Amino acid sequence: MPLDIQLATKEFAYTTGTYATAAAKAALYILLNGKEIKEIEVTLPKGERALIPINYIEKFRDGVKCGVVKRSVEETDATHNLEVFANISLREDEQIVVDGGIGIGRVTKKGLQLPIGEAAINPVPRRMMHYSLRELTSRGVNVVISSPKGEEVAASTYNPRLGIIGGISILGTTGIMSPKSSVSFKGTILQHLGFCQKNGMGEIVITPGNISEEAMLDYFGNKIRKEQIVQSGDFLGFTLRHTYKRGLKFVLSGHPGKLAKVLGGYFQTHYSRSPQANDYVIQFLKGKVSDELIEEIKESPTVEGITVLLQQHQKGELLNEIAEAIEERVKEFLETDSPIPILLFNMDKKLIGASKSGVKWTKT
């Protein structure tokens, strides 16, 4: 029985690759049979059958265009509710030729799964399309995938820093996507690390998210490039391990509210998987500041508030010591003695602390 999750659940939804495949298969079915349909089944890479609603149909003299609306497990996903279309026409030969139209990105840099100049439709979605179209015909087929709002949406994805310009990527390895706090985001991290490695980047910057990334770019200007910055999300430990395994040198930069969680041994920093960092920061500060200040600090609901109090009481230098402690904990986690520069930024994107190796790094 096909999986029917027309409305995305909190557990999983389908990838852009699955939706693009559905649009292509539906368009070919209508072209060959002349019958309009409201939904189509497609086969996912592991053999599951997915049922996808068709939201748009347009017939031409020599082809058909179908559209679908991509659902996501998270409304914060840039591609949630994005329209994806497929234009289908028949060829004289027996080839299936897949290309990207408006709103689908183009590869401009090496290090990805596709050659430079190719539409950013990854290998697995291409195979899904080939398989699904071959279920209907042995004839040659032209497939053009498009997404009118793709270029606008892509601006908030990883594509610009990976050298994919002009639109979104059609992605997916299983056809099914999970929330950003699981496998799908790990795949993005690995893709970015592979890109950095293949492009010979001698050093990268790991940050939890957008704020610390922007802080690094604002503070250091031309010292670093955006494509050198890998966002770990809540998968700090995962990102650190895979960066280290690849032999990439790195700087760890972020807000102490995230990074100080490692002082308590937490390298998965999602709020549902780890407590706030306040207690670990307070524990570190005991004996270094007065008991009165500790009591005041305990009243702060956030680590950001703690950093403000330290600075107000002329104890801002302790933020460097916190950075040093974070570096030592990360080195223990990776079982290395090599320096790992740590830089701490506040919510105003100001540098408020650095480990000793971090201070050296800022001066190189």
Residue pairs with C-beta under 8 A, 6 or more apart in sequence:
1 49
2 41
2 48
2 49
2 50
2 51
3 48
3 49
3 50
3 51
4 51
5 12
5 13
5 14
5 50
5 71
6 51
6 52
6 53
6 71
7 71
8 71
8 72
8 73
8 80
9 73
10 73
10 179
11 73
11 178
12 73
12 176
12 177
12 178
13 71
13 72
13 73
13 176
13 177
14 50
14 52
14 70
14 71
14 172
14 175
14 176
14 177
15 125
15 171
15 172
15 174
15 175
15 176
15 177
15 184
16 70
16 79
16 82
16 84
16 125
16 168
16 169
16 170
16 171
16 172
17 121
17 122
17 124
17 125
17 128
17 170
17 171
17 172
17 175
18 42
18 44
18 50
18 52
18 125
18 128
18 172
18 175
18 176
19 52
19 68
19 69
19 70
19 84
20 68
20 84
20 86
20 121
20 125
20 129
20 145
20 170
21 42
21 125
21 128
21 129
21 132
22 40
22 42
22 50
22 52
22 54
22 68
23 54
23 66
23 67
23 68
23 84
23 85
23 86
23 145
24 66
24 86
24 88
24 129
24 132
24 133
24 143
24 145
25 40
25 42
25 129
25 132
25 133
25 135
25 136
26 37
26 40
26 52
26 54
26 57
26 66
26 68
26 86
27 57
27 63
27 64
27 65
27 66
27 86
27 87
27 88
28 64
28 88
28 133
28 136
28 137
28 141
29 35
29 37
29 40
29 136
30 36
30 37
30 57
30 59
30 64
30 66
31 63
31 64
31 88
31 89
31 90
32 136
32 137
36 57
37 54
38 53
38 54
39 51
39 52
39 53
39 54
40 51
40 52
40 54
41 49
41 50
41 51
41 52
42 49
42 50
42 52
42 128
42 132
42 175
43 49
43 50
43 128
43 131
43 132
43 135
44 50
44 128
44 174
44 175
44 176
45 124
45 127
45 128
45 173
45 174
45 175
46 174
46 175
48 175
48 176
50 175
52 68
53 68
53 69
54 66
54 67
54 68
55 67
55 68
55 69
55 83
56 65
56 66
56 67
56 68
56 83
56 85
57 64
57 65
57 66
57 67
58 64
58 65
58 66
59 65
60 89
62 89
62 90
63 87
63 88
63 89
63 90
63 142
64 87
64 88
65 85
65 86
65 87
65 88
66 85
66 86
66 88
67 83
67 84
67 85
67 86
68 83
68 84
68 85
69 81
69 82
69 83
69 84
70 79
70 80
70 81
70 82
70 83
70 84
71 80
71 81
72 79
72 80
72 81
72 177
73 177
73 178
73 179
74 80
74 179
74 180
76 180
77 180
78 153
78 154
78 156
78 157
78 168
79 153
79 157
79 168
82 147
82 149
82 150
82 153
82 168
83 147
83 148
83 149
84 145
84 146
84 147
84 170
85 101
85 145
85 146
85 147
85 148
86 143
86 144
86 145
86 146
87 101
87 142
87 143
87 144
87 146
88 141
88 142
88 143
89 141
89 142
90 139
90 140
90 141
90 142
91 97
91 139
91 140
91 141
91 142
92 140
93 140
94 138
94 139
94 140
95 140
95 141
96 129
96 130
96 133
96 134
96 140
96 141
96 143
97 140
97 141
97 142
97 143
98 119
98 121
98 126
98 129
98 130
98 143
98 145
99 119
99 121
99 142
99 143
99 144
99 145
100 106
100 119
100 120
100 121
100 144
100 145
100 146
100 167
100 170
101 144
101 145
101 146
102 146
102 147
102 148
102 150
102 151
102 167
103 146
103 147
103 148
103 149
103 150
103 151
103 153
103 154
103 166
103 167
103 168
104 119
104 120
104 121
104 145
104 146
104 147
104 150
104 166
104 167
104 168
104 169
104 170
105 119
105 120
105 150
105 154
105 159
105 164
105 165
105 166
105 167
105 168
105 169
106 117
106 118
106 119
106 120
106 164
106 165
106 166
106 167
107 114
107 115
107 116
107 117
107 118
107 119
107 120
107 163
107 164
108 116
108 117
108 163
108 164
108 165
109 116
109 162
109 163
109 195
109 199
110 116
110 198
110 199
111 194
111 195
111 196
111 197
111 198
111 199
112 162
112 163
112 164
112 191
112 195
113 122
113 123
114 120
114 121
114 122
114 123
119 145
120 159
120 164
120 167
120 168
120 169
120 170
121 145
121 169
121 170
122 169
122 170
122 171
122 172
124 172
124 173
124 175
125 170
125 171
125 172
128 172
128 175
129 143
133 141
133 143
145 170
147 153
147 167
147 168
150 166
150 167
150 168
151 166
151 167
153 167
153 168
154 160
154 164
154 166
154 167
154 168
154 169
157 168
157 169
158 188
158 191
158 192
159 165
159 167
159 168
159 169
160 226
161 192
161 226
161 227
161 229
162 191
162 192
162 195
162 227
163 227
173 187
177 184
178 184
180 233
181 233
181 234
181 270
181 272
185 233
185 235
186 235
186 238
189 230
189 231
189 232
189 233
189 235
189 238
189 239
189 242
190 242
192 230
192 231
193 204
193 230
193 239
193 242
193 243
193 246
193 248
194 246
195 227
196 204
196 227
196 228
196 230
196 248
197 246
197 247
197 248
199 227
201 227
201 228
201 248
202 249
203 228
203 248
203 249
203 250
203 251
204 228
204 229
204 230
204 243
204 248
204 249
204 250
204 251
205 213
205 216
205 224
205 228
205 229
205 230
205 250
205 251
205 252
205 253
206 229
206 230
206 232
206 236
206 239
206 240
206 243
206 250
206 251
206 252
206 253
207 213
207 216
207 229
207 230
207 231
207 232
207 252
207 253
207 254
208 231
208 232
208 233
208 234
208 236
208 254
208 255
208 258
208 259
208 269
209 231
209 233
209 254
210 231
211 255
211 345
211 347
211 349
212 253
212 254
212 255
212 258
212 345
213 226
213 229
213 231
214 349
215 253
215 345
215 349
215 350
215 351
216 224
216 229
216 253
216 343
216 345
217 224
217 226
217 229
218 349
219 345
219 349
219 350
219 351
220 362
230 239
230 243
232 238
232 239
232 240
234 268
234 269
234 270
234 273
235 268
236 258
236 259
236 261
236 262
236 267
236 268
236 269
237 267
237 268
237 333
238 267
238 268
240 252
240 267
240 330
240 333
240 334
241 334
243 250
244 334
244 336
250 340
251 340
251 341
251 342
251 343
251 358
251 361
252 259
252 326
252 327
252 330
252 340
252 341
252 342
252 343
253 342
253 343
253 344
253 345
254 343
254 344
254 345
255 303
255 304
255 344
255 345
255 346
255 347
256 277
256 281
256 303
256 307
256 319
256 322
256 323
256 326
256 344
256 352
256 353
257 276
257 277
257 302
257 303
257 304
258 269
258 277
259 277
259 326
259 342
259 344
260 277
260 280
260 281
260 284
260 303
260 322
260 326
261 267
261 269
261 274
261 275
261 277
261 280
262 326
262 329
262 330
262 333
263 277
263 280
263 281
263 283
263 284
263 322
263 325
263 326
263 329
264 274
264 275
264 277
264 279
264 280
265 329
266 273
266 274
266 275
267 333
268 274
276 302
276 303
277 303
278 300
278 301
278 302
278 303
278 306
281 297
281 303
281 306
281 322
282 294
282 297
282 298
282 306
284 321
284 322
284 325
285 294
285 297
285 310
285 318
286 294
288 315
288 318
288 321
289 297
289 310
289 313
289 315
289 318
293 309
293 313
293 315
296 309
297 306
297 309
297 310
300 306
300 308
300 309
304 346
304 347
307 316
307 319
307 346
307 352
310 316
310 318
310 319
311 352
316 352
316 353
319 344
319 352
319 353
320 353
320 354
320 355
320 359
322 344
322 353
323 342
323 343
323 344
323 353
323 354
323 355
323 358
324 342
324 355
324 356
326 342
326 344
326 355
327 339
327 340
327 341
327 342
327 355
327 357
327 358
330 340
330 342
331 337
331 338
331 340
334 340
339 357
339 360
340 355
340 357
341 354
341 355
341 357
341 358
341 360
341 361
342 353
342 354
342 355
342 357
342 358
343 351
343 353
343 354
343 358
343 361
343 362
344 351
344 352
344 353
344 354
345 351
345 352
346 352
351 362
354 361
354 362
